[in-house]
Amino acid sequence: MANLLTHTNAANFRFVPRINDLNSEELEAHGYYRGFPCPFSHVIRDREWHWCYHCAVKIQSNLCGYDVNYIDPYYKKQIIKIWQQIQVGDWEDCWQMTLPGAKTPKRVCFPSYRASYTKQMSENISPHKAIYVCSWGDIGSMPVTRICKNPWCGNPLHLVSSWNRLFPPQIMQPFARELDPAKLMAVTKARVTGQIHKLIEASYRPTIAHPLGVKDAPDYDEGG
């Protein structure tokens, strides 16, 4: 699997101890800022490429999963519509999209990091990137490519950015496309008590790694 080598400068991750406790000036000194929430409700982003700090940690940890119940409310309606037009199959296969388009699916209107400093809440992006940011993590203005080269594939395990490791996990964990009242109630309670990130992160721990890519993956322990 080839990463997007032309965007290696964008993948300039800087680890900052206790980053959630820093004020705006301290974040600025490290090249970060608090902006529009990502699909997992994190708000700390890179100043130049706008990727989400905690999503970058998650992606580098080789964690991929989608649970619509845990997606931030800004993104939920749009991502549900996209997933309704994906034919889910086996993990190793391409998942065909039935979205409109000629040679490739048309771009979709989706929430954007730009909402934190413009009046535009959404922008037009490829459905592949929408799937990626809600399954892997929010990579801001960085691009997404398909390792299968199939323009109609919507399998998140076939989508990569410069943050991905050499081999993807064998499955997505969690993977839930249906709304669950019990989970939604737990999310509501977690948001009120400030525990939303712990709730979301706990759902990713059972992820199964590719047997050739299990070398020293960091834990996804930080809160948002």
N, C-alpha and C positions, 0 to 999 in steps of 0.2 A: 504494500500500500504506500503510495507516494503522498507526502504532505505537500502543501502549497509553498514551495521553497521561495517563491518570489515575494512572499509576505512574512518571512522570518523576522523582520524587524518589528512587525506588529505583535508577534508572540514574544515580547520582551517582558516576561513575568518578573515582578519584584515582590518577594515575600516580605511582609511587614508584620511583626509580632503585634498582636492585639489591635489589629487594624480597625476593628469596629468601634474602638474607644477613642480614636483620634478625631480631632476637630477638623474643620475645613482647611485651615492653614497647614496643619500637619499632614493631611492627605495630599494637599497641593505640593508639598515638598517632596513627596514620593511619586508624584505624577498621577495621582488619583483624585476623584471627586465623587460626591454623592449626587446621583442623578435619578432618572426614571427607573422604576423597578424592573428587574428581569422577570421572566416567567416563574422563577422560584422565589420572587419577592426580595432579592438582594438589591442593594442600591449603590454599592461602591464600584466605580468604573474607571478604566484607563482614560486619561485626558485626551490622548491622540486618537486611538482606535475605538474607544468607548466599549471595549469588552468588559464583561462583569468579572470582577476579581474572584468571587467565590465560584462562579461557573468555570473559570479557567482552572481553578484547583480541582473541581469535579471532573472536568474533561481529562486533565492530565492524570487523574486517578483511574481513568478508563471506566468510568461509570456512565451508563446510558440507561434511561428509563423514562417512561411516560405514564403519568396518572392524572387524568383530567381533573380529578377532585383536588389536587394539590397545585394546579396551575393558578397563577395570580389572576384575579378577576379581569384585569385589563386585557388579557390574552385569551381567556377561556372560550368566548363565543366564536372567535375567528378560528381557533385551532380545532374546535369541534367540527366546524363545517369542512375543514380540510380533511380531517381523518374520516369523515363520512364518505369520502370519495377515494379512499385507498383500499385496495383489495389485499387484506393481510394474508400472508401465506407462511411457509416455513421460514425460520430465521435466516437460513443461508440463501434464500431465493429473493429475487426482485419482487417488490410489492407494487403492482401496477396502479397508477393513478388514472382516474376517469375525469380529471379536470379538463376544461376546455383549452384548446390550443392546437397548433398545427404540428411543428416539429418538436416542440417542447411545451409543457404547461404554461399558460399565461401567468403573469405575475399577479400576486394577491395583495390586497390592502391589509397591513398588519401593524400592530403597535410598534413604535420605534423609540430608541434612546433619545432621538431628537426632540421628543415631547418635553424634555426637561428644560429646553432653552428656545423652542419655537412654538408657534401656535398650532403646529401640525401634529396631531396625536399619532397618526399612522403614516406609513409610506408603502410604496409598491415594492415588494421583494419576491423572489422566487418562492414557490411553495416548498421547495427543498430546504431553503434556509429557515422558513417558518417551522418546519418539522424538526430541523436540527436544533434550533434554539430552545424548543420545548421538550426535547428528548436528551440532548447532550448538555446544552447551555448556551447562554447569550454571548455571542462573539462580536457584538457591535457592528462596525463597518467592515469587518473581515469577511472574505468570501467562503462559500461552501462548495465542495465538488463531490462528484459521485465516483467511487472506486470501481463500480460496475459499468460505468460509461453509458448506462441506460437512462435517457432523459425523462422517462416516465416512471422511474423507480422511486417509491416513497418509503423504502425500508431504512430507518435511521441508522442501522448498522452498516449501510452502504454509503453513508454520508460522512465526510471528514472536513476538518479545517486544519490550519497549521498547529493547533493545540493537540490533536490526536496522537496517541501512541501508535507504534507500528502495527499492532494487531488489535482489532475491536473485541469486546466480550462476545461470548457465544450466544448470549440471549440478552434481551432487555429485562431489567428488573428494577422497579415494577413495570408492568404493562397493563393499563386499565383505561379503556376508552369510554366506559359507561359511568354516569353519575351515580354515586352511592350515598344515600342520605346519612348513614352513620359516619362516613368519612367527612362529608361536608360539615356535619355538626362538630366533629373533632377539629376540623380546620378553623371553624368560627371561634371555638373556644381557645385554640392555640394562638390565634391572632390577638385576641383580647389579652391573653396572659403573656404575650411576647415569646411564645415557644414555637412559632410556626416553622422556623428553620430546623429546629431539632426534630420536629415531626416529619418534615420532608426528608431530611438527611437519613433518618432511621430506615426509611423504606428502600434505600439503595444498597444497604450492606450485603444482602445475599447475592449480588451480581456474580455471575460465573465468568471467569476470564478465559480468553483463548489460551490453550495449553502452551503456545510458543511466546505468549506475551505476559507472563505472570511475574516478571522481574521487578521487585521492589516498588510496587505501586503505593504512592502515599495515601494516607487515610484522609477521608473527607470529614474533618472534625470541626472546622470552624463554623460558627454561627454567622448570621447576616446582620 
